[in-house]
Amino acid sequence: DISTKKFARYVERWLLKQRYIVEYPQQSDGRRHTVVKCSPVDLAKELPGVELPGRLLRLAGQRVECTDEFPLFVALNGDRRVMGYSFLFVPREVSWHDCLPVPVGEARETSSWVEEEFRGYGVRGSLLADQMAYCAARGLRFTAVIEGSNRSSFRSSVKSGAWVRQRNLLIKILGRNVMSVTTSPLHVYVLIGPRRAHR
């Protein structure tokens, strides 16, 4: 009911957020659309004639200083319209992203988006399939952090073969992330400085 959903959103925003850390297999048969891997800094050159959504341009602009760590995957339809996109975070050293450490040898899916008119057509599955192939070719473990309330993303990931590796709790004080707790094995991280992300 509406009041229960409102209360759940309030808890997630201000007190406690549950998330899943999922791991993907090395390969998938989910590719149904054309996916182009490109560098955030050279989008216009690598996708000539493609109208790039403002949200994608903003995200790419935030990553131009570390393009090797953020390969970008873009799904296009037959008219070369952007249907969706997804970045990978591939750190060169242990780095913090989204309130969790990402070790060397791991690629973390991040900032995935499917344009509203193309949802329900397997776009995210196509993006994941190409990201799996990219990670497999480089010997990278491929993971993602999915919010517990994002059921559609969770279902899409499971459909692509992912499994829950760990659960993660973000503990907040007045909406500010202060601790990140993972299970199996148990780790408790105090979020200070660059460890903190506003989610």
N, C-alpha and C positions, 0 to 999 in steps of 0.2 A: 504494500500500500504506500501512498505518497508520503505519509509522515515517517514511515520506517526508512524510506529511501533518503529523505532529507536528513534524518538523524545519521544515517550511514555516511552521507557526504560530509556532514559536519565533523564526524569523528575522523574521517580520512584527511580532511583539510587541516584540522587543528590539533589532533591528538595522536593518532596512530594509523599507519597505512600498511596494509599487507601486500606483499609482492611475491612473485615466483621467479626464480632464476632457472631458466630452462636451457637445455642443451640440445643441439640439433645433430642429426646423423651426418655422415660424410656425403651422402647423396640423396637426391629426391627426384621423383618423376613428375613434379608439379609444374614444370615449365610449359606454359601455354601462350605466352606473349613474348615479344621481342624485348630484351633487357640489354641496356648499354652500360658498361662500366666506364666511368669517367672521373676526371679530377675536378674537385670543386672550383679550382682556380681557372680552368679552361672550358667551362660549360658551353659558352657561346661558340667556341671553335669546334668542340667535339660534338655538339648537337646543332649544326647549322640549320637554320630554317625552322627550328622548333621554338614555339612560344613557351617560355619558362615561367611557371607560376611564381608569384612574389614570395610566397612562403619558402619555396625551394631556394630562391636567390638569397634570401636572408640567411638561411641555414648554411648555405655554401660560403657566404661572406664571413661567417663566424669561424670557418675552418681553413681559410686560405693560408694561415701561417703554419699549418701542420697537415698539408694535404696528403702526405704519405701515410699518415695515421688515420685518415678518414676517407677511404675509397667510397665512391658514390655509385649506386646502381639505380638506373632510371628505366621504367617500363613504358614503352611507346605502343600506341595502336597503329593500325594501317595507315592512318592519316598523319602519322608522326606527331600525335598529341600526347602529352605527358599524362599517363594514367596513374602513376604512383612512383615513389622513390624510397630509397632506404640507404643509410650510411652504415659503414662498419667502423668501429673504433679498434684500431690495431696498434697498441702502444709499443714503443721501442724499449721502454723500461716500465716497471710496475707503476701504474698511474691510477688516479682516482677518477671515476666517472659515475655520475648519478648515485652518489653516496656509497659506492662500493669500489674496492680495489679491483683492477683488471691486470692480471699478470702477463708477462711476456709469453707469447705462444698461444694467447687467446684472442679471439676477435669477438667484440660485443656489438650486436645489432643495436642501432640507435636511430632516432628520428625517422621512423618509418611512417609513411603516409600514403593513402590511396584516395584519389580525388573522388568526391561523393558520387558522381554519375557513373563511375566505373566499379563501385563496390559490389561484391557478390559475383564477380566474373573471374576469380582466381588470380587477380593481379599480385596480391601479396605472396601467394604460393610461387608465382613465377620469379619474383624478386628473391625469395628465400632459396629457390633452387639454384640460381646463379651465385648467390652468396655461399651456399654450401660447396659448390664446385670450386669457387675461389679459395675457400678455406682448406678444402681437401688438397688442392694442388700445392698449398704452402705449408701443409702440416699443422694448421691452426685448429684449435678447439673453438667451436662456434657456439656462442651463448647469447641469451637475451634476458632482460629484466622486464617482466610484464606485471602491471598492476592488477591486483586481485579483482578489481571492479571492471576491468577491461575484458569482458568475456569473449567478445568477438576475436580479439587478437590471440587470446589463449586458445580458443578453438582452432583458429587458423594454424597456429604453431603446432598443436597436437596433430592436426591433419597432415602436416608436413613431416611428421615423425619425431617431433621434439618430446622430451620427457622432463619432468620436474627434477632438477638436480638438488635444489635447496629452496627453502622458504626464507623470505626476508621481511623483517618488520622495521619500519621507520618510526621512531618515537619522536614526538614533537612537543614543543612547549610554545603555546600561542602560535601554532602554525610553522614554527621554525624547527627544522630537522636538527636534533641534538644527538641521537644515537641511531646506529644501524646494526641490527642483530640478524645473523644468519644461523640456520640450523644445519645439522648433519654435514660437517661438524659445527658445533656451536662457536660462534665468534661474536664478540661485542666490540663495536668500533665507536669511539667518541668522535663526533663530526665537528672538526674545527678547521678554519681556513679553507684550503682548496678541497677538502674532503666533502664539504657541504654542497648540496644542490637543492634548489628551491622547487621541490615537487611534492 
